[in-house]
Amino acid sequence: MARRDFGYLPRENPCAQCGAPIAAPDWTENGPRRISYLWHCKACDYKFEAVAFYDASHSDQQALAA
């Protein structure tokens, strides 16, 4: 079985609805100068998306917002 490295994923993001910590996003999607995270709170069943945008002059590791 292949091992996936999740070291780059955000951890313990608070739920946008109830504030409970969410261990890791359910889904990530990379695009040009952005990365999207889909979060699902198991405490209140709320689902939401967070998007980080990158400035063209910055490397892909320096998010402007999340």
N, CA, C and O atoms as a Tinker XYZ file with bonds, in Angstrom:
   264  protein
     1  N      0.836000   -1.174000    0.000000    73     2
     2  CA     0.000000    0.000000    0.000000    64     1     3
     3  C      0.890000    1.249000    0.000000    63     2     4     5
     4  O      1.863000    1.319000    0.751000    81     3
     5  N      0.565000    2.204000   -0.819000    73     3     6
     6  CA     1.338000    3.438000   -0.906000    64     5     7
     7  C      1.061000    4.329000    0.293000    63     6     8     9
     8  O     -0.078000    4.435000    0.750000    81     7
     9  N      2.083000    4.954000    0.788000    73     7    10
    10  CA     1.938000    5.875000    1.918000    64     9    11
    11  C      1.821000    7.287000    1.387000    63    10    12    13
    12  O      2.630000    7.711000    0.561000    81    11
    13  N      0.824000    8.019000    1.851000    73    11    14
    14  CA     0.640000    9.402000    1.422000    64    13    15
    15  C      1.178000   10.325000    2.502000    63    14    16    17
    16  O      0.970000   10.076000    3.690000    81    15
    17  N      1.868000   11.387000    2.104000    73    15    18
    18  CA     2.414000   12.354000    3.045000    64    17    19
    19  C      1.421000   13.491000    3.226000    63    18    20    21
    20  O      1.168000   14.252000    2.292000    81    19
    21  N      0.858000   13.609000    4.421000    73    19    22
    22  CA    -0.102000   14.662000    4.719000    64    21    23
    23  C      0.521000   15.767000    5.569000    63    22    24    25
    24  O     -0.203000   16.530000    6.209000    81    23
    25  N      1.833000   15.865000    5.585000    73    23    26
    26  CA     2.507000   16.858000    6.407000    64    25    27
    27  C      2.206000   18.291000    6.019000    63    26    28    29
    28  O      2.338000   19.187000    6.852000    81    27
    29  N      1.811000   18.532000    4.799000    73    27    30
    30  CA     1.536000   19.899000    4.343000    64    29    31
    31  C      0.115000   20.345000    4.622000    63    30    32    33
    32  O     -0.188000   21.526000    4.451000    81    31
    33  N     -0.774000   19.452000    5.044000    73    31    34
    34  CA    -2.182000   19.802000    5.253000    64    33    35
    35  C     -2.371000   20.589000    6.540000    63    34    36    37
    36  O     -1.678000   20.342000    7.527000    81    35
    37  N     -3.308000   21.538000    6.537000    73    35    38
    38  CA    -3.629000   22.218000    7.799000    64    37    39
    39  C     -4.239000   21.233000    8.781000    63    38    40    41
    40  O     -4.893000   20.272000    8.374000    81    39
    41  N     -4.033000   21.459000   10.039000    73    39    42
    42  CA    -4.528000   20.562000   11.085000    64    41    43
    43  C     -5.340000   21.357000   12.109000    63    42    44    45
    44  O     -5.084000   22.539000   12.343000    81    43
    45  N     -6.328000   20.681000   12.715000    73    43    46
    46  CA    -7.131000   21.237000   13.797000    64    45    47
    47  C     -7.766000   22.583000   13.433000    63    46    48    49
    48  O     -7.808000   23.497000   14.257000    81    47
    49  N     -8.254000   22.698000   12.208000    73    47    50
    50  CA    -8.980000   23.887000   11.779000    64    49    51
    51  C    -10.314000   23.922000   12.517000    63    50    52    53
    52  O    -10.986000   22.894000   12.604000    81    51
    53  N    -10.720000   25.084000   13.056000    73    51    54
    54  CA   -12.017000   25.115000   13.745000    64    53    55
    55  C    -13.178000   25.111000   12.762000    63    54    56    57
    56  O    -13.081000   25.675000   11.672000    81    55
    57  N    -14.270000   24.477000   13.150000    73    55    58
    58  CA   -15.488000   24.451000   12.334000    64    57    59
    59  C    -16.032000   25.872000   12.219000    63    58    60    61
    60  O    -16.056000   26.611000   13.203000    81    59
    61  N    -16.462000   26.252000   11.033000    73    59    62
    62  CA   -17.021000   27.585000   10.808000    64    61    63
    63  C    -18.390000   27.741000   11.453000    63    62    64    65
    64  O    -18.861000   28.866000   11.624000    81    63
    65  N    -19.040000   26.639000   11.815000    73    63    66
    66  CA   -20.380000   26.685000   12.405000    64    65    67
    67  C    -20.329000   26.606000   13.932000    63    66    68    69
    68  O    -20.876000   27.471000   14.616000    81    67
    69  N    -19.674000   25.572000   14.468000    73    67    70
    70  CA   -19.710000   25.354000   15.916000    64    69    71
    71  C    -18.364000   25.584000   16.612000    63    70    72    73
    72  O    -18.323000   25.664000   17.839000    81    71
    73  N    -17.264000   25.690000   15.860000    73    71    74
    74  CA   -15.953000   25.949000   16.443000    64    73    75
    75  C    -15.179000   24.719000   16.875000    63    74    76    77
    76  O    -14.042000   24.839000   17.331000    81    75
    77  N    -15.769000   23.533000   16.744000    73    75    78
    78  CA   -15.063000   22.301000   17.117000    64    77    79
    79  C    -13.865000   22.093000   16.188000    63    78    80    81
    80  O    -13.962000   22.386000   14.996000    81    79
    81  N    -12.744000   21.597000   16.704000    73    79    82
    82  CA   -11.586000   21.361000   15.841000    64    81    83
    83  C    -11.829000   20.210000   14.862000    63    82    84    85
    84  O    -12.409000   19.187000   15.226000    81    83
    85  N    -11.379000   20.387000   13.619000    73    83    86
    86  CA   -11.468000   19.349000   12.591000    64    85    87
    87  C    -10.044000   18.901000   12.315000    63    86    88    89
    88  O     -9.182000   19.723000   12.002000    81    87
    89  N     -9.793000   17.613000   12.427000    73    87    90
    90  CA    -8.427000   17.081000   12.358000    64    89    91
    91  C     -7.729000   17.411000   11.042000    63    90    92    93
    92  O     -6.576000   17.843000   11.056000    81    91
    93  N     -8.398000   17.220000    9.908000    73    91    94
    94  CA    -7.789000   17.445000    8.592000    64    93    95
    95  C     -8.907000   17.625000    7.566000    63    94    96    97
    96  O    -10.024000   17.155000    7.783000    81    95
    97  N     -8.620000   18.296000    6.460000    73    95    98
    98  CA    -9.653000   18.463000    5.435000    64    97    99
    99  C     -9.991000   17.139000    4.764000    63    98   100   101
   100  O     -9.152000   16.244000    4.677000    81    99
   101  N    -11.234000   17.024000    4.290000    73    99   102
   102  CA   -11.657000   15.831000    3.551000    64   101   103
   103  C    -11.106000   15.828000    2.136000    63   102   104   105
   104  O    -10.881000   14.764000    1.558000    81   103
   105  N    -10.887000   17.004000    1.577000    73   103   106
   106  CA   -10.484000   17.102000    0.180000    64   105   107
   107  C     -9.651000   18.361000   -0.003000    63   106   108   109
   108  O     -9.925000   19.390000    0.615000    81   107
   109  N     -8.635000   18.279000   -0.855000    73   107   110
   110  CA    -7.868000   19.461000   -1.253000    64   109   111
   111  C     -7.802000   19.499000   -2.764000    63   110   112   113
   112  O     -7.815000   18.464000   -3.431000    81   111
   113  N     -7.730000   20.705000   -3.289000    73   111   114
   114  CA    -7.645000   20.868000   -4.738000    64   113   115
   115  C     -6.723000   22.034000   -5.038000    63   114   116   117
   116  O     -6.939000   23.145000   -4.553000    81   115
   117  N     -5.701000   21.784000   -5.833000    73   115   118
   118  CA    -4.760000   22.823000   -6.228000    64   117   119
   119  C     -5.164000   23.430000   -7.553000    63   118   120   121
   120  O     -5.593000   22.725000   -8.467000    81   119
   121  N     -5.027000   24.728000   -7.652000    73   119   122
   122  CA    -5.288000   25.437000   -8.897000    64   121   123
   123  C     -4.189000   26.457000   -9.100000    63   122   124   125
   124  O     -3.262000   26.544000   -8.295000    81   123
   125  N     -4.284000   27.231000  -10.173000    73   123   126
   126  CA    -3.270000   28.254000  -10.399000    64   125   127
   127  C     -3.330000   29.318000   -9.298000    63   126   128   129
   128  O     -4.325000   30.033000   -9.173000    81   127
   129  N     -2.273000   29.417000   -8.511000    73   127   130
   130  CA    -2.130000   30.393000   -7.432000    64   129   131
   131  C     -3.203000   30.275000   -6.348000    63   130   132   133
   132  O     -3.546000   31.267000   -5.705000    81   131
   133  N     -3.737000   29.062000   -6.142000    73   131   134
   134  CA    -4.712000   28.859000   -5.066000    64   133   135
   135  C     -4.750000   27.394000   -4.652000    63   134   136   137
   136  O     -4.354000   26.510000   -5.413000    81   135
   137  N     -5.225000   27.153000   -3.450000    73   135   138
   138  CA    -5.496000   25.798000   -2.986000    64   137   139
   139  C     -6.811000   25.847000   -2.194000    63   138   140   141
   140  O     -7.017000   26.738000   -1.370000    81   139
   141  N     -7.686000   24.884000   -2.456000    73   139   142
   142  CA    -8.991000   24.818000   -1.795000    64   141   143
   143  C     -9.022000   23.623000   -0.854000    63   142   144   145
   144  O     -8.484000   22.559000   -1.161000    81   143
   145  N     -9.655000   23.814000    0.292000    73   143   146
   146  CA    -9.807000   22.761000    1.283000    64   145   147
   147  C    -11.290000   22.566000    1.558000    63   146   148   149
   148  O    -12.006000   23.540000    1.792000    81   147
   149  N    -11.763000   21.329000    1.536000    73   147   150
   150  CA   -13.136000   21.011000    1.902000    64   149   151
   151  C    -13.109000   20.399000    3.303000    63   150   152   153
   152  O    -12.444000   19.391000    3.543000    81   151
   153  N    -13.840000   21.026000    4.217000    73   151   154
   154  CA   -13.872000   20.597000    5.602000    64   153   155
   155  C    -15.244000   20.027000    5.939000    63   154   156   157
   156  O    -16.254000   20.498000    5.417000    81   155
   157  N    -15.289000   19.016000    6.808000    73   155   158
   158  CA   -16.543000   18.428000    7.278000    64   157   159
   159  C    -16.430000   18.231000    8.780000    63   158   160   161
   160  O    -15.577000   17.483000    9.259000    81   159
   161  N    -17.298000   18.908000    9.514000    73   159   162
   162  CA   -17.306000   18.801000   10.971000    64   161   163
   163  C    -18.163000   17.614000   11.384000    63   162   164   165
   164  O    -19.353000   17.560000   11.076000    81   163
   165  N    -17.562000   16.679000   12.070000    73   163   166
   166  CA   -18.304000   15.513000   12.540000    64   165   167
   167  C    -19.146000   15.839000   13.771000    63   166   168   169
   168  O    -20.072000   15.093000   14.092000    81   167
   169  N    -18.845000   16.936000   14.465000    73   167   170
   170  CA   -19.601000   17.322000   15.651000    64   169   171
   171  C    -20.988000   17.862000   15.291000    63   170   172   173
   172  O    -21.971000   17.544000   15.959000    81   171
   173  N    -21.068000   18.692000   14.217000    73   171   174
   174  CA   -22.360000   19.294000   13.864000    64   173   175
   175  C    -22.781000   19.002000   12.419000    63   174   176   177
   176  O    -23.827000   19.476000   11.976000    81   175
   177  N    -21.978000   18.229000   11.685000    73   175   178
   178  CA   -22.252000   17.818000   10.305000    64   177   179
   179  C    -22.231000   18.982000    9.310000    63   178   180   181
   180  O    -22.812000   18.881000    8.229000    81   179
   181  N    -21.571000   20.075000    9.663000    73   179   182
   182  CA   -21.463000   21.231000    8.768000    64   181   183
   183  C    -20.304000   21.008000    7.795000    63   182   184   185
   184  O    -19.257000   20.489000    8.183000    81   183
   185  N    -20.488000   21.395000    6.544000    73   183   186
   186  CA   -19.443000   21.294000    5.526000    64   185   187
   187  C    -19.168000   22.689000    4.983000    63   186   188   189
   188  O    -20.091000   23.468000    4.743000    81   187
   189  N    -17.878000   22.998000    4.793000    73   187   190
   190  CA   -17.515000   24.297000    4.248000    64   189   191
   191  C    -16.189000   24.202000    3.513000    63   190   192   193
   192  O    -15.421000   23.258000    3.698000    81   191
   193  N    -15.937000   25.199000    2.676000    73   191   194
   194  CA   -14.708000   25.248000    1.888000    64   193   195
   195  C    -13.903000   26.466000    2.302000    63   194   196   197
   196  O    -14.461000   27.537000    2.539000    81   195
   197  N    -12.607000   26.303000    2.388000    73   195   198
   198  CA   -11.681000   27.407000    2.635000    64   197   199
   199  C    -10.707000   27.446000    1.461000    63   198   200   201
   200  O    -10.251000   26.404000    0.990000    81   199
   201  N    -10.394000   28.642000    0.996000    73   199   202
   202  CA    -9.507000   28.803000   -0.154000    64   201   203
   203  C     -8.353000   29.714000    0.235000    63   202   204   205
   204  O     -8.565000   30.785000    0.805000    81   203
   205  N     -7.145000   29.294000   -0.069000    73   203   206
   206  CA    -5.947000   30.115000    0.125000    64   205   207
   207  C     -5.472000   30.579000   -1.242000    63   206   208   209
   208  O     -5.296000   29.768000   -2.152000    81   207
   209  N     -5.266000   31.885000   -1.388000    73   207   210
   210  CA    -4.787000   32.463000   -2.644000    64   209   211
   211  C     -3.333000   32.883000   -2.486000    63   210   212   213
   212  O     -2.927000   33.379000   -1.435000    81   211
   213  N     -2.564000   32.680000   -3.531000    73   211   214
   214  CA    -1.150000   33.020000   -3.534000    64   213   215
   215  C     -0.889000   34.166000   -4.502000    63   214   216   217
   216  O     -1.417000   34.191000   -5.614000    81   215
   217  N     -0.076000   35.105000   -4.066000    73   215   218
   218  CA     0.350000   36.204000   -4.921000    64   217   219
   219  C      1.287000   35.642000   -5.988000    63   218   220   221
   220  O      2.089000   34.754000   -5.698000    81   219
   221  N      1.196000   36.139000   -7.200000    73   219   222
   222  CA     2.042000   35.639000   -8.303000    64   221   223
   223  C      3.526000   35.814000   -7.996000    63   222   224   225
   224  O      4.348000   35.049000   -8.501000    81   223
   225  N      3.884000   36.798000   -7.187000    73   223   226
   226  CA     5.295000   37.034000   -6.890000    64   225   227
   227  C      5.820000   36.175000   -5.751000    63   226   228   229
   228  O      7.016000   36.208000   -5.464000    81   227
   229  N      4.949000   35.399000   -5.088000    73   227   230
   230  CA     5.354000   34.541000   -3.983000    64   229   231
   231  C      5.422000   33.095000   -4.428000    63   230   232   233
   232  O      4.829000   32.706000   -5.434000    81   231
   233  N      6.164000   32.301000   -3.654000    73   231   234
   234  CA     6.207000   30.873000   -3.939000    64   233   235
   235  C      4.886000   30.235000   -3.535000    63   234   236   237
   236  O      4.079000   30.871000   -2.858000    81   235
   237  N      4.653000   28.996000   -3.935000    73   235   238
   238  CA     3.404000   28.292000   -3.647000    64   237   239
   239  C      3.253000   27.983000   -2.153000    63   238   240   241
   240  O      2.179000   27.547000   -1.737000    81   239
   241  N      4.260000   28.187000   -1.358000    73   239   242
   242  CA     4.177000   27.861000    0.062000    64   241   243
   243  C      3.756000   29.049000    0.918000    63   242   244   245
   244  O      3.614000   28.892000    2.130000    81   243
   245  N      3.550000   30.231000    0.340000    73   243   246
   246  CA     3.225000   31.413000    1.120000    64   245   247
   247  C      1.820000   31.892000    0.808000    63   246   248   249
   248  O      1.623000   32.681000   -0.116000    81   247
   249  N      0.840000   31.420000    1.571000    73   247   250
   250  CA    -0.553000   31.781000    1.332000    64   249   251
   251  C     -0.825000   33.204000    1.803000    63   250   252   253
   252  O     -0.278000   33.648000    2.813000    81   251
   253  N     -1.682000   33.924000    1.058000    73   251   254
   254  CA    -2.106000   35.245000    1.466000    64   253   255
   255  C     -3.319000   35.186000    2.390000    63   254   256   257
   256  O     -3.460000   36.024000    3.281000    81   255
   257  N     -4.188000   34.209000    2.188000    73   255   258
   258  CA    -5.398000   34.067000    3.007000    64   257   259
   259  C     -5.843000   32.615000    3.003000    63   258   260   261
   260  O     -5.559000   31.865000    2.070000    81   259
   261  N     -6.531000   32.240000    4.039000    73   259   262
   262  CA    -7.074000   30.874000    4.117000    64   261   263
   263  C     -8.448000   30.917000    4.726000    63   262   264
   264  O     -9.085000   29.875000    4.883000    81   263
